[in-house]
Amino acid sequence: MSDDKPVIKKIRSTGAMRALMAAYFSELNEAAKTDSAKVAWCTSVGPAELLRSFGFQVYFPENHGALLGSSRMAADLIPAATAAGYSPEICSYLTSDVGAYLNKTTPLSRAFGIEAVPKPDVLVYNTNQCRDVQDWLAFYQREFDVPLIGIETPRSISHLSREMIDGLIAQYTALTPTLQEISGTSFDLDRLKKVMASSYRCTMQWKKVLRIAEKQPSPITFFDGTIHMGPAVVLRGDERAERYYETLLTELNERVNSGVGAVDDEAHRLYWEGMPVWGKLRDNAEQFAANKACVVASTYCNSWIFEDLANDNPFEGMARAYSALFIVRSEEYKERYITAMAADYDIDGFIYHNAKTCPNNSNCNYGMHRRLTDKLGIPHVVIDGDLNDLRLYSEEQARTQFEALIEQLEDSAA
């Protein structure tokens, strides 16, 4: 595998995204200082639309966790959470975030001049990703003595039954009295529908961003996607996110029309399955680009496409959208999904990231990677690592696995 480090092509729209994210965090910071404004903490795939309909400023601890990973602060902070009784084997988003709180530090200070994350008035979770998110927010419930409410979503779903959806609708509806009391704002169905419509438009714009990578050469990589998904995560339901993706799509279409790929002389098209290694995004991007390999698609970035939000009943829309996620589904569903993605993006090889503290997002533990290679004839490699804790990531092992995949692809093309 080549050691040459190509220049990573900058996306001009990144400046607009950073300005938007800065505005978002500034608004959160101001809300935390104002008695009349209310802040809700929400898990990343939780009922953000419902919270925004009540006028809450919405903060996402998982986004903060990703910032701790990408800034490479996590490994220094996790020991504080471990000392407080949290296992180093559970979600490193959780442990690095709790460690940051205990150490009174945040990457928001350097990035946006914000001294601390905003204090919550309410904590809202959805267990569709894992139980860790509930335990994570429970830590802050004890610290801040504020209400903790949430949704218990079934796991390993093959089929979204009517009974399941009705049960979830009942749970979402049950949140409204508490949110109404804390916000001091009456529930407004029309307002919720308006927020849902904006969130849906945002998600469809984000889908277009990701689907443009079907073009050859692809104008965007998975590594670009992990950065530009920020507004879809923290600002869905806010029209500014929609406008940002319109700007990004214009630029990406310019690349397509000019035949400009994100990776020069793209020769290999890869699929990244699992979480990013946040502290190694640039390193990984450079390794692949140096070998004319473009990671064009991932399950992770597609986790913020919620087409089911388009529903006349907003509670049913949320119930369906947030229980149709890849991470919630059965092995059979996941295999069908990845098979379709491999065809859509003309994938040559798979990279599976076995994130040690995120087993729910590691899909190489029950033989799926081997079954798909046998079925599709597409080679794969598995790298061991973690989303945040770089002590669990071996640079040498990852490079060896990446090299093996590229060599196999080049041999088969010869």
C-alpha positions in Angstrom: 0.0 0.0 0.0 1.4 3.3 -1.0 2.8 5.6 1.8 2.4 8.7 -0.4 0.0 11.2 1.2 -2.3 12.8 -1.4 -3.9 16.1 -0.8 -7.3 15.5 0.6 -9.7 17.5 -1.6 -11.4 20.2 0.4 -15.1 20.7 0.0 -15.8 24.5 -0.2 -19.1 24.1 1.7 -17.3 23.0 4.8 -16.9 26.7 5.8 -20.7 27.2 5.7 -21.2 24.0 7.7 -18.8 25.1 10.4 -20.5 28.5 10.6 -23.9 26.7 11.0 -22.5 24.4 13.7 -21.0 27.4 15.5 -24.4 29.2 15.4 -26.0 26.0 16.8 -23.7 25.7 19.7 -23.8 29.5 20.4 -27.6 29.3 20.6 -27.3 26.3 23.0 -24.9 28.2 25.2 -27.1 31.3 25.3 -30.2 29.1 26.1 -28.4 27.6 29.1 -27.8 31.0 30.5 -31.4 32.2 30.1 -34.2 31.2 32.5 -36.9 31.5 29.9 -35.1 29.2 27.4 -35.2 25.4 27.9 -32.6 22.9 26.9 -33.3 19.2 26.2 -30.6 16.6 25.9 -31.6 13.9 23.3 -29.9 10.8 22.0 -28.9 11.1 18.4 -31.7 9.0 17.0 -34.3 10.2 19.5 -37.5 12.3 19.2 -35.7 15.6 18.3 -38.7 16.7 16.3 -41.1 16.4 19.2 -38.6 18.4 21.4 -38.3 21.2 18.8 -42.0 21.5 18.5 -42.1 22.5 22.2 -39.4 25.1 21.6 -36.5 23.3 23.3 -33.0 23.9 22.2 -31.8 20.4 21.6 -28.3 19.1 22.6 -27.0 15.7 21.5 -24.4 14.1 23.9 -23.4 11.6 21.1 -22.3 14.5 18.9 -20.2 15.7 21.8 -18.8 12.1 22.1 -17.8 12.2 18.4 -16.1 15.5 18.9 -14.1 14.0 21.8 -13.1 11.2 19.5 -12.1 13.3 16.5 -10.2 15.7 18.8 -8.3 12.7 20.3 -9.2 13.8 23.8 -11.1 10.6 24.6 -8.3 8.3 25.8 -7.2 10.9 28.4 -10.7 11.3 29.7 -12.0 7.7 29.8 -10.0 6.8 33.0 -12.0 9.4 35.0 -15.2 7.6 34.1 -13.6 4.2 34.8 -12.6 5.5 38.3 -16.2 6.5 38.8 -17.3 2.9 38.2 -17.9 2.7 34.5 -16.4 -0.2 32.7 -13.8 0.6 30.0 -15.6 -2.0 27.9 -18.9 -0.1 27.5 -19.5 2.7 24.9 -16.5 5.0 24.7 -18.8 7.8 23.7 -20.3 7.4 27.2 -17.1 7.0 29.1 -15.3 9.8 27.3 -18.2 12.2 27.7 -18.6 11.4 31.4 -14.9 11.7 31.8 -15.0 15.1 30.1 -17.7 16.2 32.5 -15.8 15.0 35.5 -12.6 16.7 34.3 -14.6 19.9 33.5 -13.4 20.0 29.9 -14.9 20.0 26.4 -13.6 20.3 22.8 -16.3 23.0 22.3 -14.0 25.4 24.1 -11.3 25.3 21.4 -13.7 24.9 18.5 -16.4 27.4 19.5 -15.2 29.3 22.6 -17.8 27.6 24.8 -16.7 26.8 28.3 -19.1 24.0 29.1 -21.9 21.9 27.6 -25.4 23.4 28.3 -27.1 22.2 31.4 -30.3 20.2 30.7 -33.8 20.9 31.8 -34.9 17.4 30.6 -33.1 14.3 29.3 -34.7 12.2 26.6 -33.5 8.9 25.2 -34.4 6.2 22.7 -32.9 2.7 23.2 -33.1 2.0 19.5 -29.3 2.1 19.4 -28.4 0.4 22.7 -29.1 0.4 26.4 -26.0 2.5 27.0 -27.7 5.7 25.9 -30.2 5.3 28.8 -27.5 4.6 31.3 -25.5 7.6 29.9 -28.3 10.0 30.5 -29.1 8.5 33.8 -25.7 9.6 35.0 -26.7 13.2 34.2 -30.1 12.8 35.8 -28.3 12.1 39.0 -25.9 15.0 38.5 -28.5 17.6 37.5 -31.6 16.2 39.2 -33.8 16.8 36.1 -36.5 14.5 34.6 -35.3 11.5 32.5 -37.9 10.2 30.0 -37.6 8.1 26.9 -38.6 5.4 24.4 -38.0 1.7 24.7 -37.6 0.3 21.2 -37.6 -3.4 20.4 -34.4 -4.9 18.9 -33.6 -7.4 16.1 -36.7 -6.4 14.2 -37.5 -8.4 11.1 -40.9 -6.8 10.4 -42.4 -3.6 11.8 -45.8 -5.0 12.9 -48.9 -2.9 13.5 -48.8 -3.9 17.2 -45.2 -2.8 17.5 -45.9 0.6 15.9 -49.0 1.2 18.0 -46.9 0.5 21.1 -44.3 2.9 20.1 -46.9 5.6 19.2 -48.2 5.2 22.7 -44.8 5.8 24.2 -44.1 8.9 22.1 -47.5 10.3 23.0 -46.8 9.7 26.7 -43.8 12.0 26.6 -45.9 15.1 25.7 -47.3 15.9 29.2 -43.9 16.0 30.8 -42.4 18.1 27.9 -45.4 20.4 28.1 -44.9 21.0 31.8 -41.1 21.6 31.5 -41.3 23.8 28.5 -44.3 25.8 29.6 -45.6 25.4 26.1 -48.8 23.7 25.1 -48.6 20.8 22.6 -49.3 22.1 19.1 -50.0 19.4 16.5 -49.5 21.8 13.6 -46.2 22.9 15.0 -45.0 19.3 15.2 -46.1 18.7 11.7 -44.1 21.7 10.5 -41.0 20.5 12.3 -41.5 17.0 11.0 -41.8 18.3 7.4 -38.6 20.2 7.7 -36.8 17.2 9.2 -38.1 15.0 6.3 -36.9 17.5 3.7 -33.5 17.6 5.5 -33.3 13.8 5.5 -34.1 13.6 1.8 -31.4 16.2 1.0 -28.9 14.2 3.0 -29.9 11.1 1.1 -29.2 12.9 -2.2 -25.7 13.8 -0.8 -24.9 10.2 0.0 -26.5 8.8 -3.1 -24.4 11.1 -5.4 -21.5 8.8 -4.4 -23.1 6.2 -6.8 -21.5 8.3 -9.6 -18.2 7.2 -10.9 -15.9 8.8 -9.9 -17.6 9.6 -6.7 -17.4 13.3 -5.7 -17.5 12.5 -2.0 -16.1 9.9 0.4 -17.3 8.2 3.5 -14.8 10.3 5.5 -16.3 13.5 4.0 -19.8 12.2 5.0 -18.9 11.7 8.6 -18.1 15.4 8.8 -21.0 16.8 6.7 -23.6 14.7 8.5 -23.4 17.1 11.4 -26.4 19.3 10.5 -28.5 16.2 9.8 -27.8 14.9 13.3 -28.1 18.1 15.4 -30.3 20.4 13.3 -32.9 18.2 11.6 -36.2 19.9 12.0 -34.5 23.3 11.5 -34.7 24.8 8.0 -31.1 25.9 8.2 -30.0 22.3 7.8 -32.1 22.0 4.6 -30.4 25.1 3.2 -27.0 23.8 4.0 -27.5 20.6 2.1 -28.8 22.5 -0.9 -25.4 24.3 -0.9 -23.4 21.1 -0.5 -25.4 19.4 -3.3 -24.7 22.2 -5.7 -21.0 21.9 -5.1 -21.0 18.1 -5.4 -23.0 18.3 -8.7 -20.4 20.6 -10.0 -17.8 18.0 -9.3 -19.9 15.3 -11.1 -20.5 17.6 -14.1 -16.8 18.3 -14.3 -15.8 14.6 -13.9 -13.9 15.5 -10.7 -13.7 12.6 -8.1 -13.0 12.9 -4.4 -10.1 10.5 -5.1 -7.9 11.0 -8.1 -8.0 8.2 -10.6 -10.5 6.2 -8.6 -9.9 2.5 -9.2 -11.5 0.8 -6.2 -14.9 1.4 -4.6 -15.2 0.3 -1.0 -17.9 0.0 1.7 -17.3 0.9 5.3 -19.4 -1.1 7.7 -19.5 0.1 11.3 -18.5 3.2 13.2 -15.7 5.5 12.1 -12.5 5.6 14.0 -13.0 9.2 14.8 -9.4 10.0 15.7 -8.1 8.5 12.5 -10.4 9.9 9.9 -7.8 11.8 8.0 -5.2 9.1 8.3 -7.6 6.5 6.9 -8.8 8.8 4.1 -5.2 9.4 3.0 -4.2 5.7 3.1 -7.1 4.8 0.7 -6.7 7.9 -1.5 -3.0 7.1 -2.0 -4.1 3.8 -3.5 -6.9 5.1 -5.7 -9.4 3.6 -3.4 -12.6 5.6 -2.6 -14.7 4.5 0.4 -18.0 5.5 -1.3 -20.7 4.3 1.1 -21.4 3.2 4.7 -24.2 2.1 6.9 -23.3 4.7 9.5 -23.8 7.8 7.4 -27.1 6.4 6.1 -28.4 6.2 9.7 -29.8 9.7 9.4 -32.1 9.0 6.5 -35.6 8.9 7.9 -38.0 8.6 5.0 -40.8 7.3 7.3 -41.1 10.8 8.8 -43.4 11.6 5.8 -46.6 10.5 7.6 -49.8 12.4 8.2 -49.6 11.2 11.8 -46.4 12.6 13.2 -46.3 10.2 16.1 -46.5 7.3 13.7 -43.9 8.9 11.5 -41.5 9.1 14.5 -42.4 5.6 15.6 -41.7 4.1 12.2 -38.6 6.2 11.3 -36.8 5.5 14.6 -37.5 1.8 14.6 -36.7 1.2 11.0 -33.0 1.9 11.6 -30.4 -0.6 10.4 -29.0 -1.0 13.9 -32.4 -2.1 15.2 -33.0 -4.8 12.6 -32.4 -8.5 12.3 -29.4 -10.1 10.7 -31.5 -11.2 7.7 -32.6 -7.6 7.1 -29.1 -6.3 7.5 -27.8 -8.7 4.9 -30.4 -7.7 2.4 -29.6 -4.0 3.1 -25.9 -4.4 2.5 -26.5 -6.5 -0.5 -28.6 -3.8 -2.1 -26.0 -1.1 -1.1 -23.2 -3.1 -2.7 -25.1 -3.2 -6.0 -26.2 0.4 -5.9 -22.7 1.7 -5.3 -20.8 -0.9 -7.4 -18.8 -2.0 -4.4 -15.5 -3.9 -4.9 -14.6 -4.6 -1.2 -15.9 -4.3 2.3 -14.2 -3.0 5.4 -15.7 -4.1 8.7 -14.8 -2.1 11.8 -15.0 -4.2 14.9 -15.4 -1.3 17.4 -14.6 -2.9 20.7 -16.9 -0.7 22.9 -19.7 -0.6 20.3 -20.8 -4.2 19.6 -24.2 -3.0 18.5 -22.6 -1.2 15.5 -20.1 -4.0 14.8 -21.6 -6.4 12.3 -18.7 -8.9 12.0 -19.4 -10.8 15.2 -22.0 -13.3 14.0 -20.6 -14.3 10.6 -22.3 -11.8 8.4 -19.1 -10.6 6.8 -18.3 -14.2 5.7 -21.8 -14.9 4.5 -21.9 -11.8 2.4 -18.5 -12.4 0.8 -19.6 -16.0 0.0 -22.9 -14.7 -1.5 -21.6 -11.7 -3.4 -18.0 -12.7 -4.2 -16.8 -9.4 -2.8 -13.8 -9.6 -0.5 -13.7 -8.1 2.9 -11.3 -7.3 5.8 -11.9 -6.7 9.5 -10.1 -4.1 11.4 -10.1 -4.1 15.2 -10.4 -0.7 16.9 -12.9 1.6 18.5 -14.9 4.7 17.8 -13.2 6.8 20.4 -10.6 4.9 22.4 -7.5 4.9 20.3 -5.8 2.6 22.8 -7.8 -0.2 21.2 -6.8 0.7 17.7 -3.7 -0.8 16.1 -2.2 1.3 13.4 -0.1 -1.6 12.1 -3.0 -4.1 12.1 -5.3 -1.7 10.3 -2.7 -0.8 7.7 -1.9 -4.5 7.1 -5.6 -5.2 6.6 -6.1 -2.3 4.3 -3.0 -3.4 2.3 -4.4 -6.9 2.0 -7.7 -5.7 0.6 -6.1 -3.4 -1.9 -3.7 -6.1 -3.1 -6.5 -8.6 -3.4 -8.5 -6.1 -5.6 -5.5 -5.3 -7.7 -4.7 -9.0 -8.2 -8.3 -9.7 -9.3 -8.2 -6.8 -11.7 -4.9 -7.9 -13.3 
